[in-house]
Amino acid sequence: MLHQLKEITENPKLYSAYTAETLWNDPYISQQMLKAHLDPASDKASRNHRFIDSSVAFLQARFNLGEGKSVIDFGCGPGLYTTRFAQLGCRVLGLDFSSNSIAYARAEAERSGLDIEYLEQNYLEYQPSDKFDLAIMIFCDYCALSDTQRKRLLKIVKSSLKEDGHFFLDVCTEHMYERIEEGTSLQYFEKGGFWAPSPHFEFTSAFKYDENRVSLEKYTIVEEDRTFEIYNWLKHFTTKELEREFDECGLEVVEMYPDFGS
C-alpha cells in the first residue's frame, strides 16, 4: 500500500501515458463526458452554450462564414460547433473518435435536417481528401497532445486547408501555468461518481514540468476490483513558442486574442 501511495503522489515521466481512449470510449465515462458536453451551463467537457454561441458569431464575422464556405472541426464531440456552422449554411466535416459523441452528433444532424459529414476517427490518423476554408480545434485540445502529436496534427491541418484557409484554435498560456499548484487530494464516493458508478476513492494529483511548461492532472480511481488512471496533459504556450511550432510546420500565426476562452 505504501508503494502504491508513493506512485500516486510522484511525478510520472512526461507524456508517459495517454488515456484519451479511456476518457472518450469507456462505456460509463464516455456517457458522463457526453452529459457534460450537453449541459448548457457546464464548462467541464466543452464551454457553456452561451459562450459557444458568441464564439460562433465571432468566427462567422471574422471568416465570413455562410453559404459557399467550408469548415472542418478536429475533435468535434457531439457537434456543438458543427451544428451551428451548418445552420449558417457552411459545408461541415466533424472528426472525433468518441463513439457516443459521433452517434449523438449524427442523430442530432438527422433530427435537425442538417447535412453534416461526421467521421468516427482519431484526427491524428485522418488523411485529408478535401480542402476547407476554416479548420477549428476548440477547448485547448491542441495542448493535450505531445510534441510529436502536435507536429503530426499541424501537418494534417495544413493539408486540409485551402491556400487562403485558416486554422482557429485556443491554447493554454504561460500565465495559466503560473497559477497551477501541485498537490494531491482524496475523495471517497460511496454512491459512485463521475469516473465510476460503484463506490470508489478518487486521488486527484496536479504535477508541473517547468522545463517544458506542461501540467498534468492525474486521476487515480480505486474501486473494489480495479484501479485505473486518467492523465490530462496540458502544454502551456508563450507567443513565441506557438509561432515557432507553427512555422516549423509551414503555418503562420496571423492573429492572437488574449483570454478568448475566459
VEXRO-901144 format. One record per residue (C-alpha): x, y, z; residue in three letters. Coordinates in pm, 1 decimal. Layout:
N
- X / Y / Z / ALA
...
// end
This chain:
262
- 0.0 / 0.0 / 0.0 / MET
- 283.0 / 242.3 / 84.2 / LEU
- 441.8 / 176.7 / -255.0 / HIS
- 109.0 / 239.8 / -432.1 / GLN
- 50.3 / 567.0 / -249.0 / LEU
- 405.1 / 677.5 / -330.0 / LYS
- 342.5 / 612.7 / -700.2 / GLU
- 20.8 / 815.0 / -690.5 / ILE
- 195.5 / 1121.6 / -546.9 / THR
- 514.4 / 1109.2 / -758.0 / GLU
- 555.4 / 1285.7 / -1092.8 / ASN
- 518.7 / 1040.2 / -1380.1 / PRO
- 760.5 / 1073.2 / -1669.5 / LYS
- 648.3 / 1340.8 / -1913.8 / LEU
- 391.7 / 1201.7 / -2161.1 / TYR
- 444.1 / 852.7 / -2018.0 / SER
- 75.6 / 762.8 / -2054.4 / ALA
- -204.1 / 871.5 / -2286.3 / TYR
- -554.7 / 779.2 / -2168.1 / THR
- -780.7 / 964.5 / -2412.7 / ALA
- -924.5 / 634.5 / -2534.8 / GLU
- -1049.7 / 553.6 / -2183.6 / THR
- -1180.0 / 905.4 / -2132.2 / LEU
- -1385.5 / 911.6 / -2450.8 / TRP
- -1478.2 / 548.1 / -2513.7 / ASN
- -1512.6 / 378.4 / -2175.2 / ASP
- -1885.5 / 279.6 / -2163.2 / PRO
- -1953.1 / 465.1 / -1838.2 / TYR
- -1707.1 / 757.4 / -1852.3 / ILE
- -1792.9 / 846.8 / -2211.9 / SER
- -2158.1 / 881.6 / -2114.0 / GLN
- -2054.8 / 1113.5 / -1831.3 / GLN
- -1847.8 / 1318.1 / -2075.6 / MET
- -2142.9 / 1341.3 / -2315.2 / LEU
- -2370.3 / 1462.4 / -2035.6 / LYS
- -2115.3 / 1732.6 / -1950.4 / ALA
- -2093.9 / 1832.8 / -2318.4 / HIS
- -2469.6 / 1872.3 / -2342.1 / LEU
- -2514.9 / 2062.6 / -2014.6 / ASP
- -2572.5 / 2418.3 / -2143.5 / PRO
- -2425.6 / 2576.6 / -1829.1 / ALA
- -2122.0 / 2349.4 / -1789.6 / SER
- -1760.1 / 2425.3 / -1880.7 / ASP
- -1629.5 / 2077.4 / -1793.2 / LYS
- -1618.7 / 1894.4 / -2129.3 / ALA
- -1681.4 / 2192.0 / -2356.7 / SER
- -1758.0 / 2555.1 / -2296.0 / ARG
- -2104.2 / 2660.2 / -2190.4 / ASN
- -2353.8 / 2702.6 / -2472.7 / HIS
- -2384.3 / 3077.6 / -2432.0 / ARG
- -2010.8 / 3111.4 / -2486.2 / PHE
- -2026.2 / 2873.0 / -2783.7 / ILE
- -2294.0 / 3089.9 / -2944.8 / ASP
- -2082.1 / 3403.1 / -2904.3 / SER
- -1772.9 / 3220.0 / -3032.9 / SER
- -1952.2 / 3104.8 / -3347.1 / VAL
- -2083.0 / 3457.5 / -3403.2 / ALA
- -1725.5 / 3584.9 / -3377.3 / PHE
- -1599.0 / 3319.1 / -3621.2 / LEU
- -1882.0 / 3392.5 / -3862.4 / GLN
- -1789.7 / 3759.7 / -3873.7 / ALA
- -1412.2 / 3705.9 / -3879.8 / ARG
- -1410.2 / 3443.2 / -4157.2 / PHE
- -1725.8 / 3545.2 / -4342.7 / ASN
- -1887.3 / 3206.4 / -4280.6 / LEU
- -2202.0 / 3113.2 / -4465.1 / GLY
- -2312.6 / 2966.6 / -4797.9 / GLU
- -2014.5 / 2853.7 / -5003.8 / GLY
- -1778.8 / 2824.4 / -4705.7 / LYS
- -1645.2 / 2500.5 / -4560.2 / SER
- -1533.8 / 2409.5 / -4206.5 / VAL
- -1356.4 / 2106.2 / -4058.5 / ILE
- -1374.9 / 2053.3 / -3682.0 / ASP
- -1094.5 / 1847.0 / -3527.9 / PHE
- -1237.3 / 1686.5 / -3212.5 / GLY
- -1598.0 / 1784.5 / -3283.7 / CYS
- -1752.8 / 1595.1 / -2990.5 / GLY
- -2133.8 / 1581.4 / -3010.7 / PRO
- -2145.3 / 1854.1 / -3275.1 / GLY
- -2193.1 / 2168.6 / -3067.3 / LEU
- -1994.8 / 2379.2 / -3316.0 / TYR
- -2054.5 / 2179.4 / -3635.0 / THR
- -2431.4 / 2210.4 / -3591.5 / THR
- -2405.8 / 2586.8 / -3563.3 / ARG
- -2176.0 / 2615.6 / -3866.3 / PHE
- -2415.9 / 2404.3 / -4074.2 / ALA
- -2704.2 / 2628.3 / -3966.5 / GLN
- -2508.4 / 2917.5 / -4117.2 / LEU
- -2503.8 / 2733.3 / -4449.5 / GLY
- -2145.5 / 2603.2 / -4435.1 / CYS
- -2034.9 / 2264.4 / -4563.0 / ARG
- -1908.5 / 2089.6 / -4249.9 / VAL
- -1696.0 / 1787.0 / -4157.2 / LEU
- -1655.2 / 1677.0 / -3795.0 / GLY
- -1387.6 / 1435.2 / -3671.3 / LEU
- -1391.7 / 1257.6 / -3336.5 / ASP
- -1301.3 / 911.9 / -3206.2 / PHE
- -1570.2 / 905.9 / -2937.3 / SER
- -1841.5 / 663.5 / -3048.9 / SER
- -2101.4 / 818.9 / -2817.7 / ASN
- -2026.7 / 1173.2 / -2930.9 / SER
- -2037.1 / 1092.3 / -3301.1 / ILE
- -2356.9 / 886.8 / -3262.3 / ALA
- -2522.4 / 1180.1 / -3086.6 / TYR
- -2394.2 / 1430.5 / -3345.3 / ALA
- -2525.2 / 1221.7 / -3636.7 / ARG
- -2864.2 / 1175.3 / -3471.3 / ALA
- -2888.5 / 1547.7 / -3397.9 / GLU
- -2799.8 / 1635.9 / -3758.4 / ALA
- -3067.6 / 1399.9 / -3888.4 / GLU
- -3323.3 / 1535.4 / -3642.4 / ARG
- -3244.1 / 1891.9 / -3747.0 / SER
- -3233.1 / 1815.5 / -4118.7 / GLY
- -2870.6 / 1930.2 / -4145.5 / LEU
- -2630.6 / 1782.0 / -4398.8 / ASP
- -2317.6 / 1734.9 / -4185.2 / ILE
- -2048.9 / 1475.0 / -4251.9 / GLU
- -1907.8 / 1303.0 / -3942.9 / TYR
- -1614.1 / 1063.0 / -3924.7 / LEU
- -1560.6 / 844.6 / -3619.5 / GLU
- -1183.4 / 860.1 / -3631.1 / GLN
- -877.1 / 972.4 / -3441.3 / ASN
- -791.4 / 1302.2 / -3607.8 / TYR
- -422.4 / 1213.7 / -3583.7 / LEU
- -494.8 / 936.6 / -3835.0 / GLU
- -707.2 / 1147.0 / -4070.0 / TYR
- -593.8 / 1150.5 / -4432.5 / GLN
- -728.4 / 1468.7 / -4596.2 / PRO
- -911.4 / 1421.8 / -4925.3 / SER
- -1069.7 / 1768.1 / -4939.2 / ASP
- -980.8 / 2131.0 / -4871.3 / LYS
- -1157.7 / 2363.6 / -4628.9 / PHE
- -1176.9 / 2737.6 / -4570.0 / ASP
- -1153.7 / 2700.5 / -4193.4 / LEU
- -1023.5 / 2435.0 / -3954.3 / ALA
- -1100.5 / 2461.0 / -3583.8 / ILE
- -981.4 / 2287.8 / -3267.2 / MET
- -1156.2 / 2417.2 / -2956.2 / ILE
- -1127.7 / 2379.0 / -2577.3 / PHE
- -746.5 / 2358.4 / -2572.3 / CYS
- -742.9 / 2010.6 / -2732.3 / ASP
- -420.3 / 2108.8 / -2905.6 / TYR
- -249.5 / 2146.8 / -2567.2 / CYS
- -344.5 / 1793.8 / -2461.2 / ALA
- -117.9 / 1647.2 / -2730.9 / LEU
- 251.2 / 1563.6 / -2700.5 / SER
- 513.8 / 1748.2 / -2906.0 / ASP
- 516.6 / 1469.0 / -3165.1 / THR
- 137.9 / 1454.6 / -3183.4 / GLN
- 109.5 / 1831.3 / -3232.0 / ARG
- 353.3 / 1827.9 / -3522.5 / LYS
- 158.9 / 1546.7 / -3682.4 / ARG
- -167.4 / 1732.0 / -3634.5 / LEU
- -36.6 / 2055.7 / -3786.2 / LEU
- 72.4 / 1871.5 / -4099.9 / LYS
- -275.8 / 1721.1 / -4128.4 / ILE
- -436.8 / 2061.9 / -4074.0 / VAL
- -217.6 / 2222.8 / -4339.5 / LYS
- -312.4 / 1951.7 / -4588.6 / SER
- -680.4 / 2010.3 / -4505.5 / SER
- -680.1 / 2383.8 / -4577.7 / LEU
- -727.4 / 2578.9 / -4896.5 / LYS
- -441.0 / 2805.3 / -4995.3 / GLU
- -610.0 / 3100.7 / -4822.3 / ASP
- -758.5 / 2887.7 / -4541.7 / GLY
- -724.1 / 2946.8 / -4168.3 / HIS
- -679.7 / 2735.9 / -3856.1 / PHE
- -851.9 / 2866.0 / -3542.2 / PHE
- -767.0 / 2716.7 / -3203.3 / LEU
- -735.1 / 2808.4 / -2837.5 / ASP
- -438.5 / 2722.5 / -2616.7 / VAL
- -332.9 / 2732.4 / -2253.8 / CYS
- -94.2 / 3018.0 / -2175.3 / THR
- 213.9 / 3061.9 / -1960.3 / GLU
- 6.6 / 3275.6 / -1722.8 / HIS
- -236.7 / 2988.4 / -1666.8 / MET
- 60.6 / 2763.3 / -1588.6 / TYR
- 183.6 / 3000.4 / -1318.8 / GLU
- -146.4 / 2969.7 / -1131.9 / ARG
- -131.4 / 2588.9 / -1105.4 / ILE
- -46.6 / 2448.4 / -762.3 / GLU
- 94.4 / 2097.4 / -723.3 / GLU
- -56.9 / 1855.3 / -476.3 / GLY
- -281.3 / 1553.2 / -423.8 / THR
- -631.1 / 1538.4 / -279.9 / SER
- -850.8 / 1240.1 / -190.1 / LEU
- -1226.8 / 1189.2 / -200.5 / GLN
- -1449.3 / 889.4 / -136.2 / TYR
- -1766.4 / 841.2 / -342.5 / PHE
- -1988.4 / 594.7 / -158.9 / GLU
- -2261.3 / 600.0 / -424.8 / LYS
- -2034.2 / 631.2 / -726.3 / GLY
- -1939.3 / 946.3 / -914.4 / GLY
- -1815.0 / 1086.1 / -1241.6 / PHE
- -1544.7 / 825.1 / -1300.4 / TRP
- -1720.8 / 509.4 / -1182.2 / ALA
- -2076.8 / 403.9 / -1088.2 / PRO
- -1959.4 / 194.7 / -793.1 / SER
- -1814.1 / 312.5 / -457.7 / PRO
- -1456.7 / 432.6 / -509.0 / HIS
- -1174.0 / 650.4 / -389.9 / PHE
- -1054.0 / 929.1 / -619.2 / GLU
- -699.7 / 1065.9 / -592.2 / PHE
- -659.0 / 1392.1 / -786.5 / THR
- -294.0 / 1487.2 / -838.0 / SER
- -155.6 / 1801.9 / -1001.3 / ALA
- 202.0 / 1799.1 / -1134.1 / PHE
- 414.4 / 2058.5 / -1315.8 / LYS
- 703.2 / 2013.7 / -1557.9 / TYR
- 870.6 / 2352.1 / -1555.6 / ASP
- 1129.9 / 2282.3 / -1826.6 / GLU
- 854.8 / 2206.9 / -2078.7 / ASN
- 581.0 / 2419.3 / -1920.5 / ARG
- 347.6 / 2120.2 / -1913.9 / VAL
- 97.5 / 2040.6 / -1641.4 / SER
- -60.1 / 1707.4 / -1557.8 / LEU
- -387.9 / 1647.1 / -1381.6 / GLU
- -392.4 / 1277.7 / -1294.4 / LYS
- -692.9 / 1096.1 / -1155.8 / TYR
- -636.4 / 762.7 / -981.6 / THR
- -962.9 / 575.3 / -930.3 / ILE
- -963.4 / 289.6 / -679.8 / VAL
- -1265.9 / 60.0 / -692.5 / GLU
- -1310.9 / -267.5 / -505.6 / GLU
- -1198.9 / -480.4 / -800.4 / ASP
- -981.4 / -245.5 / -1008.3 / ARG
- -765.6 / 65.5 / -1012.7 / THR
- -722.6 / 287.0 / -1317.0 / PHE
- -576.9 / 627.1 / -1403.4 / GLU
- -673.8 / 918.6 / -1624.4 / ILE
- -397.1 / 1151.7 / -1746.1 / TYR
- -477.8 / 1504.6 / -1860.2 / ASN
- -161.3 / 1664.4 / -2001.1 / TRP
- -164.6 / 2033.2 / -2095.3 / LEU
- 112.7 / 2223.8 / -2268.2 / LYS
- 113.0 / 2596.9 / -2184.8 / HIS
- 243.7 / 2822.5 / -2459.9 / PHE
- 422.6 / 3151.6 / -2489.0 / THR
- 353.2 / 3350.9 / -2804.3 / THR
- 699.5 / 3275.6 / -2941.3 / LYS
- 665.4 / 2902.1 / -2876.1 / GLU
- 338.6 / 2883.7 / -3065.5 / LEU
- 475.5 / 3088.7 / -3354.9 / GLU
- 784.9 / 2868.9 / -3377.4 / ARG
- 579.1 / 2548.9 / -3366.7 / GLU
- 353.8 / 2667.8 / -3647.5 / PHE
- 643.2 / 2798.7 / -3855.0 / ASP
- 819.1 / 2460.9 / -3838.3 / GLU
- 512.9 / 2303.5 / -3999.7 / CYS
- 472.0 / 2566.8 / -4270.3 / GLY
- 194.7 / 2764.8 / -4098.9 / LEU
- 188.3 / 3127.3 / -3985.9 / GLU
- 27.6 / 3274.8 / -3676.4 / VAL
- -155.4 / 3581.3 / -3808.7 / VAL
- -369.9 / 3685.2 / -3510.8 / GLU
- -392.7 / 3617.9 / -3137.1 / MET
- -673.8 / 3700.2 / -2898.4 / TYR
- -587.2 / 3715.2 / -2526.9 / PRO
- -813.4 / 3528.2 / -2284.7 / ASP
- -1054.7 / 3425.8 / -2559.3 / PHE
- -1175.5 / 3131.3 / -2352.7 / GLY
- -1233.5 / 3313.0 / -2025.5 / SER
// end
